[in-house]
Amino acid sequence: MHSAFLRARLLALAAVMCCGAQGCNAADDDETVESLQNADASSDGAYDARIEDAPQEPKDVSAVESESGSGDAVADVGLDQGTVDAESGQDAADAQQEPSGQDATADVSDAGPSCNGSPLYCDRPYNQVAVACTHNAQSNEEDPGFDLPTPNQKYSFQHQLDDGVRCMMIDTYSYQGQPVLCHSYCQLGATAWVPMLQGVKSWLEVHPTEVLTFILEAYLSEAETLKALQDSGIYPLVYHHGAPPGSPWPSLKWMVEHDQRLVIFTDDAKANGDWHLHWPSYGWETPYNDPTFTCADARGDPTAHDNQVFILNHYTLCSTGGCASNGATNNVYSWLFPRAAKCWHPSAQYNPWAQIPTFVTVDHYEVPQPGEQGPRADVLDAVAALNASWPTPPP
């Protein structure tokens, strides 16, 4: 995300990589940059009218088997994205099939079925459950194809999901004739998107009570995005909002029962508003890479209407991207949780409806670990504490 910032920061790196130890002059810098550019709801009742048209038969959430995503490793479900030369996988006929059956080991508490790891979340509207979100999730050390010196994340998509991440900011491009995930300069690292989506589809099928969100910085058209979703077979799992900004969101229980468990937000202002949602119309964010960590809005309008999503950006960048040392400082529970709680409190200018931070977005979510509250990463404990306080902000 925020490729304009990285474009400026990577100028020196790109020049060194292309010009070698002798360095380049200013004119060479311009040529280097040019050569590196990529050519190529409150309640379920509000949704009753849609139930008859749901693309799958509703599942009985009480009978659904689930993994909580609490951080325990699960079986490898094939989330190997491959490089940009990887095969895309399925043909068009396969892409239209319904999701396969769920066969995960049951993980349902005595309190009832679990939604995103807790039975307490099932009846809440989608935007009223805080989740950990990874900034530039595709820029990580584990997935193949990335060679950036300071990626924003350490672990692969599957690892992030296994650890409890339920929102991913990703950048989509076309490179060498394929839809890929990269960050400004695809020559410095790119991962084929369709295989990544196939892996996420498999993960969601194994975890049938989990709801996931993508926030796209899109350099693909809506048609190209739709084709990737269809080619991967994940499109039947995509959530269809089909309602204007300000309309209520469904509960997590509704989304689980109707198997619409992948929400697609985008910065593409031409998004159709059904499965493809222009997030600044449906929510707002705090500034990114802001060392003051203000609660002020940067994009979107928190005063526009109720029922929005709230992106709390909580990361700062180093000279060439995301540094784990920054994350280890920024993500500490005793700093992250009070800041998130403060921004949740009602403000006539910044948060008039006291919207809980829906997406708590960080670099290197895995640090510090063990955290101040326990063995897992602090951002996961901070999100859990926000959800435990709902519906009122912590004091």
Residue, then its C-alpha position, 0 to 999 in steps of 0.5 A: m500500500h501507499s506506493a507513492f511513499l515507497r517509490a520515493r524511498l526506493l529510488a536510492l535502492a533501485a539506483v544502486m541495484c541497477c548501477g552497481a558500486q560506481g553509483c549513478n548521477a541524477a540523470d541516471d537516477d531518473e532513467t533508473v526509476e523510469s526503467l523500474q516502473n511497471a509497464d504492464a447490521s446491526s441485526d440479521g433482520a436487515y438482510d432477510a430479503r437477501i436470504e432467498d437469493a443467497p448463492q449457497e444454501p445457508k449453513d446451520v452455524s451451530a453445526v459448523e466445525s471451526e478452528s479459532g485462528s488463535g495461533d495454533a498451526v494447522a495442516d498445510v492447505g496449499l497456500d504456496q503462491g508461486t512466482v509470477d511464472a506459476e500456473s494459475g490453477q483452475d479453469a473457468a468451469d472449476a471457478q464456478q463450483e461451490p466451495s467444497g465441504q468443511d471438514a475441520t476438527a470441531d472447535v465450538s465452545d459451550a457458549g455456542p458456535s464460534c465466529n472469528g474465534s469467539p461465540l461472542y462475536c457471532d451476533r455483532p455486525y461485521n464492522q463492530v468486530a476488531v481484527a488485526c490487519t497486515h499492511n502490505a501483506q504480500s511483502n513478506e519474507e516467506d512467500p516466494g518471489f519477493d526480494l525487498p530488503t525490508p519487507n513489511q511482514k515476516y510470514s506468509f499469507q497462510h502463516q498470517l491466517d494461522d496466527g489470527v490475522r483476519c484482514m490483509m492490505i494487498d497491492t494488485y498489478s498486472y505483470q508479465g501478463q499475469p495478475v500479481l501482488c507486488h509493491s510499486y516495482c514488480q521487478l523487485g518481487a512479485t507473487a502470482w495472485v491466483p495461486m494465492l487466492q486458491g490457498v486462501k480459498s482452501w484455508l477458508e474451507v478448512h476454517p468455515t466460521e472465519v471471516l476475512t477482509f482484503i483491502l486492495e490498492a488496485y492497479l488492476s481493473e474491476a474486470e481483471t480483479l473479478k477474473a482472478l477471483q473466478d479463476s481461483g474458485i474463491y468468488p462464491l465465498v465473496y461477500h455481496h453488500g449490494a447496499p449504499p454507504g451507511s447501510p447496516w452490515p450483516s452479523l458475522k453469523w449471517m456471513v458464516e451461515h450464507d458462506q459469504r466470508l471474504v469481504i473485498f474493499t478497494d481504493d478503486a472509485k469505480a467499484n460496483g458497490d456489490w462485491h467490490l466496495h470502494w472503502p473510502s465511501y464505506g469508512w475512513e482511515t487514520p494517516y499512515n506512516d505518522p509518527t504522531f499516531t493521531c486519531a485524525d482522519a486521512r481518507g474517508d469521512p468519519t462524519a459522513h454516516d453511521n455503520q462505517v468501517f474504521i482503519l486504524n493505521h499503526y505503523t511507521l516506515c523505515s527508509t526502504g519499507g517496513c522494518a521489524s525494529n519499528g514494528a517491535t516498538n509500535n506494536v507494544y500492547s502498552w502503546l497500541f491498545p491505549r492509542a486504539a482505545k483513545c481513537w475509539h472514543p467519540s469525537a465530533q470531528y474524528n469519530p462521532w459515532a464511536q466506531i470501534p477500530t475495525f482494522v488495526t493495521v500494522d507492519h510486522y504483526e509478529v513482534p513483539q512476541p511473546g507480548e506484554q500480555g502473554p505468549r502471542a503477539d501484542v497486536l492480537d491481544a490488543v484486538a482481543a481487548l478492544n473486542a472485550s470492551w465492546p460496545t463501549p470504549p475502554p476508559 
